[in-house]
Amino acid sequence: MSGLSFVAILLGVFAIAEMIRIIDIEGGTAAEIAELGGNTVRGIQTVLANKLLMLRSSFLGMGIGSLPGAGGAVSNFIAYAVEVQRSDDPDSYGTGNPRGLIATESSNNGTVAGSLIPVLSFGIPGSPSTAILLGAFLIHGIDPGPTLFENSLDLIYALIVSLIVSNVLIIVVGLMLIAPFGYKISLVDTKYIIPIIVVLAALGTISLRSNPIDLLTILVFGIIGLLMKRYDYSIVALVLGAVLGTLSERTLNRSLLLSDGSLNIFVGDPLAILLVSLIVGILLVPVLKGSIRRARS
């Protein structure tokens, strides 16, 4: 009744499903299972060649991050879905198309900055990390809200500068450490990697809520994720449902309480009508795009 753990679902469909999949693949290491290649310079060139994509996804992530309760997980998948819909070759996404990776990572970084907007302006945390930040503010007697910009503007600028510095440090650390260490991990035999990942996934899941149901959740969704990959169903759709399901349900209940159970609240003013129209338009875009493509061919 209280819902399934989102983290357990994620670990199931991504970590456990992948571990079950590679058990049956011959080859002792990840480097033998998949051909590894590429270098840092080409990676940087690829990102710089997709500057508009990076900017678009960053601003999308910032906008979603500014919505309380949405967070980075939502922005990642929405940015990815937007790029798939915009692409002339959507089937290439999920097979190594770098534009999908650029979209998700750019939106993820934008979300961090966007999530500071509600916590600083209204004292409403938009993600778990900003909830911790809000707690730190309250411990030190800092009251987030409009008065914060009047009385502690130096603190706001300190946060902005710290974001810039931390991003620079992440680039340096990433370029120096991730590639070499990632390559070394790929040389470890999968018979050691698989049990370590399964145990860590189980420990991480049970440590969040101490609920044994979460262990069953990662197992069941590991099998579901494996079957979805095998029969070419959308993992993104499943994860988005898990992310947005609880949020949508809670918001729907709150809206109906405000309107005494009337659905007119969703079409009762121009802003609501605009939002509903945008949702309908977004849903129709893939259908219309497919029809236009078929008509052209």
C-alpha positions in Angstrom: 0.0 0.0 0.0 2.9 2.4 0.6 4.4 1.6 -2.8 7.6 -0.1 -4.1 11.0 1.4 -3.6 12.1 3.4 -6.6 15.8 2.5 -5.9 14.9 -1.2 -5.7 13.1 -1.0 -9.1 16.1 0.8 -10.7 18.7 -1.7 -9.3 16.5 -4.5 -10.4 16.0 -3.5 -14.1 19.5 -2.2 -14.6 21.9 -4.0 -12.3 20.4 -7.4 -11.6 18.9 -7.8 -15.1 22.3 -7.1 -16.6 24.1 -9.5 -14.3 21.6 -12.2 -15.2 22.2 -11.4 -18.9 26.0 -11.6 -18.9 26.0 -14.9 -17.0 25.1 -16.7 -20.2 27.7 -14.8 -22.3 30.9 -16.6 -23.0 34.0 -14.6 -22.1 35.7 -14.0 -18.8 35.9 -10.2 -18.7 33.8 -7.3 -19.9 36.6 -6.4 -22.3 36.2 -9.8 -23.9 32.4 -9.6 -24.0 32.3 -6.1 -25.7 35.0 -4.4 -27.8 36.4 -1.4 -25.9 37.6 1.7 -27.7 37.7 5.4 -27.9 39.8 8.1 -26.1 39.4 11.3 -24.1 40.1 13.7 -27.0 37.4 12.1 -29.2 35.0 12.2 -26.3 35.5 16.0 -25.8 35.2 16.6 -29.6 31.9 14.7 -29.7 30.5 16.9 -26.9 31.7 20.1 -28.5 30.2 19.0 -31.8 26.8 18.8 -30.1 26.8 22.1 -28.3 23.1 22.9 -29.0 22.1 19.5 -27.7 24.1 20.1 -24.5 22.6 23.5 -23.9 19.0 22.3 -24.7 19.3 19.4 -22.3 20.9 21.6 -19.6 18.1 24.1 -19.6 15.5 21.3 -19.7 17.2 19.7 -16.7 17.2 23.1 -14.9 13.5 23.6 -15.6 12.6 20.1 -14.3 14.9 20.5 -11.3 13.1 23.7 -10.3 9.9 21.7 -9.9 9.7 20.4 -6.3 9.7 16.6 -6.1 10.8 15.9 -9.7 14.6 15.6 -9.3 17.4 14.3 -11.5 16.0 10.9 -12.2 13.0 12.5 -14.0 15.1 15.0 -16.0 17.5 12.4 -17.2 14.8 10.2 -18.8 12.8 13.1 -20.1 15.9 14.6 -21.8 16.7 11.2 -23.3 13.1 10.7 -24.5 13.1 14.2 -26.1 16.2 13.5 -28.1 14.9 10.1 -29.2 11.7 11.8 -30.5 13.7 14.6 -32.2 16.1 12.2 -33.9 15.8 11.0 -37.5 17.3 7.7 -36.4 15.6 6.8 -33.0 16.6 3.1 -33.3 20.3 4.1 -32.8 19.5 5.2 -29.2 20.4 2.5 -26.8 23.0 1.0 -29.1 25.8 3.5 -28.3 24.6 6.8 -29.8 26.6 9.4 -27.9 23.8 12.0 -28.2 21.7 10.0 -25.7 24.6 10.1 -23.2 25.2 13.9 -23.7 21.4 14.6 -23.3 21.1 12.7 -20.0 24.3 14.0 -18.4 23.7 17.6 -19.4 20.2 17.5 -18.0 21.5 15.9 -14.8 24.0 18.7 -14.3 21.3 21.3 -15.0 19.0 19.7 -12.5 21.4 20.3 -9.6 21.3 24.1 -10.2 17.6 24.1 -10.9 16.8 22.2 -7.6 18.3 25.1 -5.7 15.6 27.5 -6.9 12.7 26.1 -4.8 14.8 25.5 -1.7 16.3 29.0 -1.7 13.1 30.8 -2.8 10.4 29.0 -0.8 12.2 26.6 1.5 10.8 23.6 -0.5 13.4 20.9 -1.2 13.2 19.6 -4.8 15.4 16.5 -4.2 17.0 14.5 -1.4 20.2 16.4 -1.6 18.5 19.8 -1.3 16.5 18.4 1.6 19.8 17.8 3.4 20.9 21.4 2.4 17.7 22.8 3.8 18.3 20.9 7.1 21.8 22.4 7.2 20.4 25.9 6.7 17.9 25.4 9.5 20.6 24.1 11.9 22.7 27.2 11.3 19.7 29.5 11.8 19.3 30.4 8.1 15.7 30.8 7.0 15.3 30.0 3.2 12.8 32.2 1.4 12.5 35.7 -0.1 14.2 37.2 3.0 17.3 35.1 2.3 17.9 37.2 -0.9 17.6 40.4 1.1 19.6 39.5 4.2 22.2 36.9 3.0 22.9 37.6 -0.7 26.6 36.8 -0.1 25.5 33.2 0.8 23.6 32.9 -2.5 26.6 33.9 -4.5 28.8 31.6 -2.5 26.5 28.7 -3.5 26.7 29.8 -7.1 30.5 30.0 -7.1 30.8 26.6 -5.3 28.7 25.0 -8.1 31.0 26.4 -10.7 34.2 25.3 -8.9 32.7 21.8 -8.1 31.9 21.3 -11.8 35.4 22.2 -12.8 36.8 19.8 -10.3 34.4 17.0 -11.5 35.8 17.5 -15.0 39.4 17.2 -13.8 38.8 14.2 -11.6 36.6 12.5 -14.3 39.2 12.9 -17.0 42.0 11.7 -14.7 40.4 8.8 -13.0 37.2 7.5 -14.6 38.7 6.3 -17.9 41.8 4.4 -16.5 39.9 2.9 -13.5 36.9 2.0 -15.7 39.2 0.1 -18.1 40.9 -1.8 -15.3 37.5 -2.9 -13.9 36.6 -4.2 -17.4 39.6 -6.5 -17.1 38.3 -8.2 -14.0 36.7 -11.6 -14.6 32.9 -11.4 -14.6 32.7 -14.4 -12.1 34.0 -11.9 -9.5 32.1 -8.8 -10.8 28.6 -10.5 -10.8 28.4 -11.6 -7.1 30.0 -8.3 -5.9 27.4 -6.2 -7.8 24.5 -8.4 -6.7 25.5 -8.2 -3.1 26.1 -4.4 -3.2 22.7 -4.0 -4.9 21.0 -6.0 -2.2 22.8 -4.2 0.7 22.1 -0.8 -0.8 18.4 -1.6 -1.2 17.9 -3.1 2.3 19.8 -0.3 3.9 17.4 2.4 2.7 14.2 1.1 4.4 15.2 -2.1 6.1 12.3 -3.7 4.3 12.7 -7.3 3.1 10.1 -6.7 0.4 12.8 -4.5 -1.3 15.0 -7.6 -1.8 12.1 -9.4 -3.5 11.5 -6.2 -5.6 15.0 -6.2 -7.1 14.8 -9.9 -7.9 11.3 -9.6 -9.6 12.3 -6.5 -11.5 15.6 -8.0 -12.4 13.7 -10.8 -14.2 11.2 -8.2 -15.7 14.1 -6.0 -16.9 15.8 -9.0 -18.5 12.6 -10.0 -20.4 11.9 -6.4 -21.5 15.4 -6.1 -22.9 15.2 -9.5 -24.6 11.8 -8.8 -26.2 12.7 -5.1 -27.0 10.3 -3.3 -24.6 11.1 0.2 -23.3 13.0 0.1 -20.0 12.8 4.0 -20.0 8.9 3.8 -19.9 9.0 1.4 -17.0 11.4 3.6 -15.0 9.5 6.8 -15.8 6.4 5.1 -14.6 8.1 4.2 -11.3 9.5 7.7 -10.9 6.4 9.7 -11.8 3.7 7.2 -10.5 3.9 8.2 -6.8 4.4 11.9 -7.6 1.4 11.9 -10.0 -0.8 10.1 -7.6 0.0 12.4 -4.7 -0.5 15.5 -6.8 -3.8 14.3 -8.3 -5.1 13.6 -4.7 -4.0 17.1 -3.6 -5.7 18.7 -6.6 -9.0 16.9 -6.0 -8.9 17.8 -2.4 -8.5 21.5 -3.3 -11.4 21.3 -5.8 -13.7 19.1 -3.6 -13.5 16.2 -6.0 -14.2 18.3 -9.2 -12.1 17.6 -12.3 -12.7 21.2 -13.5 -9.6 22.2 -11.6 -7.6 20.8 -14.6 -9.3 23.0 -17.2 -10.7 25.8 -15.0 -8.3 28.6 -15.9 -6.2 29.6 -18.9 -2.9 28.3 -17.4 -4.5 24.8 -16.7 -5.9 24.7 -20.3 -2.4 25.6 -21.7 -0.7 22.9 -19.7 -3.3 20.3 -20.7 -2.9 21.4 -24.4 0.9 21.0 -24.1 0.5 17.5 -22.7 -1.9 16.5 -25.5 0.5 18.0 -28.1 3.5 16.1 -26.7 1.5 12.9 -26.8 0.5 13.5 -30.4 4.0 14.5 -31.7 5.3 10.9 -32.1 2.1 9.8 -33.9 2.2 12.8 -36.2 5.9 12.4 -36.8 5.4 8.8 -37.8 2.6 9.7 -40.1 4.6 12.4 -41.8 7.6 10.1 -42.2 5.4 7.4 -43.8 3.8 10.0 -46.1 7.2 11.2 -47.3 8.5 7.7 -48.0 
